[in-house]
Amino acid sequence: MKHFFLACLFPTLLTAQSMQLTEQLGKTVLYGDIALSPDGTHVAWVQSTAATTSQQTYVRGTSGNGPATMVNVGNAAERIDSDPAWSPDSKTLAVFSAASEKDQKQLWSISADGSGPKKLTNLTGYAARPRWSRDGKKIAFLYIEGAGGGGPLMAAPTITGIVDTAIHNQRIAVLDVATGQFHQVSPPNLHIYDYDWSSDDKTFVATAAPGPGDNNWWIAQIYTIDIAKGNATPIYKPSLQVAVPRWSPDGKSIAFIEGLMSDEGFHGGDLFTVSAVGRDVVSRTPDRKSSVSSLFWQAPDRILFTEWVGGGTAISELTLANNSVRTIWKGAEGLHAFGNFPDFALSKDGKTAAAVRGTYETPPEVWAGPIGDWRQLTANNSQTPTWGKAENLEWTNDGFSIQGWLLPPAKVESGKKYPMVVLIHGGPSSVTTPEWPASFGMSRAIVAALSARGYYVLLPNPRGSYGQGEEFTRANVKDFGGGDLRDTLAGVDAAIKKYPIDPARLGVTGWSYGGFMTMWTVTQTDRFRGAVAGAGIANWQSYYGQNLIDQWMISFFGSSIYDDPGAYEKSSPIHHIKKVKTPTLVIVGERD
């Protein structure tokens, strides 16, 4: 195959053309952790470039043409900021920053115009997700005292011997802004994943589970936590995973997302409500052909939410009285709030939104304004050359309607046929949406590199993905590598039928679950000329005993490996290794 699948994706690909492309993508300015002031007048974000690690907070007004202001905290030229959060009166911004202490973030406050930075804490341990109390007198945040954190996607240091003898749970800490004193209020035996203040600032709602936290997110329940007493009361035990618990303005109800989720921080499911005392659990989006990803209460009877729809996003409003939904905006972009890599925020009255908008064709920039009528606020990537245009591709298989994105070569000549690489997303509970190739660091740069080198790239969203409702997301339970592979191969056929693609020059690649699918694919078919599997699983049985997050597998395999080892064996590529004829590169990081 053409240079064995770009010489296995990068190592020997350093032609002048490829180096130029990599350099261009590496200069892409990225925006994350976007936060809009409650009054809608200011937006803050964390800014970096694709090829660097420094992440700095910027603030800009949502009106006028003034430039964004970089927030100066500490005295470090290289620093990592995260989690900007506005006070209820929109006058002060709180942000975590490792500005003057290597690898240790502290909480800082800054005026809305970016001036007057003040260090608020002297923490030792992991801290994240600050949230102001409704009265603006306190700031809560998640804290793991004396230990690291960040969830199961964070690489842990290489340690031998006794790694640890204690479970370090993530707790809710509350800081008094006036005095600078803080204390941990949630029970020490619970690991808190997400939380929200009640309307009277006396109680938290939280998703939580007994530690170890990285493993037990998949069995988390919803609790209310009395701030004064520190006791937690379970109010809802889900059948699947729960995320984004949010308290209604009148304090009577709690909204949340429940669904089959494979990764902490990547949310999708149905929107539910439950009373504050744990009664009257109601699914508000049953049978809706989408996956809710974040939510915002607008009134006691209205909730605005983002949802994955097909391979894009919609912003919709739910009326609780009759469960009716009105779609406000829909587009071929990937927008969501909270969780990992949030790129959407809303003002308190719901009339103004801020978003990081980008597609395969357009690099990311910050926008703000009424939903669907946003105005571009930044232009840091205006000189970045565009490189291609994605085509929405739809096909059917086994009674399912499947969607994917097809990216053509940078130049397509009439009468010629071109090779194609299939890039399978991770998860499996995830979705590929249009995004600039450098938007997720440089890991997606391969998409642009392949296009520049004359390849089509197919990015399918097979069964098991978000975007078509819970039934579709759950369709690969106990069937890893079955229906999802058939969906993917049907997508290959659909692309070949419609576009000038050479069926004799196909490649397949993916990372994480996509890495598993790559290894599985080459054991089931010989139609691919090359394969690159990144951080995949070749043996689900051995993986079960080696990783620290085996709870996630039970929802997908139906039981533990000890109760049904055959379910895990059936989907393990290693048991079919003798069938493989496709040259395959397997990539695994030192701490994967």
Stockholm file with secondary structure:
# STOCKHOLM 1.0

chainA/1-592         MKHFFLACLFPTLLTAQSMQLTEQLGKTVLYGDIALSPDGTHVAWVQSTAATTSQQTYVRGTSGNGPATMVNVGNAAERIDSDPAWSPDSKTLAVFSAASEKDQKQLWSISADGSGPKKLTNLTGYAARPRWSRDGKKIAFLYIEGAGGGGPLMAAPTITGIVDTAIHNQRIAVLDVATGQFHQVSPPNLHIYDYDWSSDDKTFVATAAPGPGDNNWWIAQIYTIDIAKGNATPIYKPSLQVAVPRWSPDGKSIAFIEGLMSDEGFHGGDLFTVSAVGRDVVSRTPDRKSSVSSLFWQAPDRILFTEWVGGGTAISELTLANNSVRTIWKGAEGLHAFGNFPDFALSKDGKTAAAVRGTYETPPEVWAGPIGDWRQLTANNSQTPTWGKAENLEWTNDGFSIQGWLLPPAKVESGKKYPMVVLIHGGPSSVTTPEWPASFGMSRAIVAALSARGYYVLLPNPRGSYGQGEEFTRANVKDFGGGDLRDTLAGVDAAIKKYPIDPARLGVTGWSYGGFMTMWTVTQTDRFRGAVAGAGIANWQSYYGQNLIDQWMISFFGSSIYDDPGAYEKSSPIHHIKKVKTPTLVIVGERD
#=GR chainA/1-592 SS CTHHHHHHTTTTCCCHHHHHHHHHHHTCEEEEEEEECTTSSEEEEEEEETTCCCBEEEEEESSSSCCCEECCCSSCSSCBEEEEEECTTSSEEEEEECSSSTTCCEEEEEETTSCCCEECCCCCEEEEEEEECTTSSEEEEEEEETSCCSCTTSCCCCCCSCCCSSCCCCEEEEEETTTCCEEECSCTTEEEEEEEECTTSSEEEEEEEESCHHHHGGGCEEEEEETTTCCEEEEECCSSEEEEEEECTTSSEEEEEEECCSSTTCCCBEEEEEETTSCCCEESSTTCSSEEEEEEEEETTEEEEEEEETTEEEEEEEETTTTEEEEEEEESSCCCCSSSSCCEEECTTSSCEEEEECCSSSCCEEEEESTTCCEECCCTTTTSCCCCCCEEEEEEETTEEEEEEEECCSCCCTTCCEEEEEEECSSSSCCCCCCCTTTTTTTTHHHHHHHHTTCEEEEEECTTSSSSCHHHHGGGTTCTTTHHHHHHHHHHHHHHHHSCEEEEEEEEEEETHHHHHHHHHHHHCCCCSEEEEESCCSCHHHHHHHSSCTHHHHHHHSSCTTTCHHHHHHTCGGGGGGGCCSCEEEECCTTC
#=GC SS_cons         CTHHHHHHTTTTCCCHHHHHHHHHHHTCEEEEEEEECTTSSEEEEEEEETTCCCBEEEEEESSSSCCCEECCCSSCSSCBEEEEEECTTSSEEEEEECSSSTTCCEEEEEETTSCCCEECCCCCEEEEEEEECTTSSEEEEEEEETSCCSCTTSCCCCCCSCCCSSCCCCEEEEEETTTCCEEECSCTTEEEEEEEECTTSSEEEEEEEESCHHHHGGGCEEEEEETTTCCEEEEECCSSEEEEEEECTTSSEEEEEEECCSSTTCCCBEEEEEETTSCCCEESSTTCSSEEEEEEEEETTEEEEEEEETTEEEEEEEETTTTEEEEEEEESSCCCCSSSSCCEEECTTSSCEEEEECCSSSCCEEEEESTTCCEECCCTTTTSCCCCCCEEEEEEETTEEEEEEEECCSCCCTTCCEEEEEEECSSSSCCCCCCCTTTTTTTTHHHHHHHHTTCEEEEEECTTSSSSCHHHHGGGTTCTTTHHHHHHHHHHHHHHHHSCEEEEEEEEEEETHHHHHHHHHHHHCCCCSEEEEESCCSCHHHHHHHSSCTHHHHHHHSSCTTTCHHHHHHTCGGGGGGGCCSCEEEECCTTC
//
